[in-house]
Amino acid sequence: MTFIAMNRFRVALGREADFEEVWRRRQSDLPSTPGFVVFHLLRGASDDAATLFVSHTLWETRAAFEDWTRSEAFRRAHAGAPKTQGLYLGPPQFEGFEAVVETTRTG
């Protein structure tokens, strides 16, 4: 069953490019991680204080995601957190979802 893991970030206005650059430069072992399918960094709407960003990963199973969160690769990927000080308005908010209905493109 497909699992989607997302973190929502409220990024301070004017710091969007800095936030995006942190993600572009981040070391990632995701492509070689068992069960990993795809990653997206999504930019959403802005209000008077922040712009919403969401990190979105698709996994083959919840177990594959959970295995990754206990791995050395996960620790390496998150070691750069001090570089993000001042970018966020509050901590990231995690959301995890298991797919119950899935429709894919045919042909």
ChimeraX attribute file (.defattr): number of C-alpha atoms within 10 A of each C-alpha:
attribute: neighborCount
match mode: 1-to-1
recipient: residues
	/A:1	12
	/A:2	17
	/A:3	22
	/A:4	20
	/A:5	18
	/A:6	20
	/A:7	16
	/A:8	16
	/A:9	22
	/A:10	22
	/A:11	25
	/A:12	20
	/A:13	17
	/A:14	12
	/A:15	14
	/A:16	18
	/A:17	10
	/A:18	14
	/A:19	19
	/A:20	15
	/A:21	10
	/A:22	14
	/A:23	13
	/A:24	11
	/A:25	8
	/A:26	14
	/A:27	14
	/A:28	15
	/A:29	14
	/A:30	17
	/A:31	11
	/A:32	9
	/A:33	16
	/A:34	14
	/A:35	20
	/A:36	19
	/A:37	17
	/A:38	13
	/A:39	16
	/A:40	11
	/A:41	15
	/A:42	12
	/A:43	15
	/A:44	10
	/A:45	8
	/A:46	14
	/A:47	10
	/A:48	7
	/A:49	11
	/A:50	19
	/A:51	20
	/A:52	18
	/A:53	21
	/A:54	19
	/A:55	17
	/A:56	18
	/A:57	19
	/A:58	20
	/A:59	23
	/A:60	17
	/A:61	18
	/A:62	19
	/A:63	13
	/A:64	16
	/A:65	21
	/A:66	11
	/A:67	13
	/A:68	19
	/A:69	12
	/A:70	10
	/A:71	11
	/A:72	10
	/A:73	16
	/A:74	15
	/A:75	12
	/A:76	13
	/A:77	15
	/A:78	12
	/A:79	12
	/A:80	12
	/A:81	9
	/A:82	8
	/A:83	11
	/A:84	12
	/A:85	8
	/A:86	12
	/A:87	18
	/A:88	19
	/A:89	15
	/A:90	11
	/A:91	10
	/A:92	16
	/A:93	11
	/A:94	12
	/A:95	11
	/A:96	14
	/A:97	12
	/A:98	15
	/A:99	11
	/A:100	8
	/A:101	7
	/A:102	7
	/A:103	5
	/A:104	5
	/A:105	4
	/A:106	4
	/A:107	3
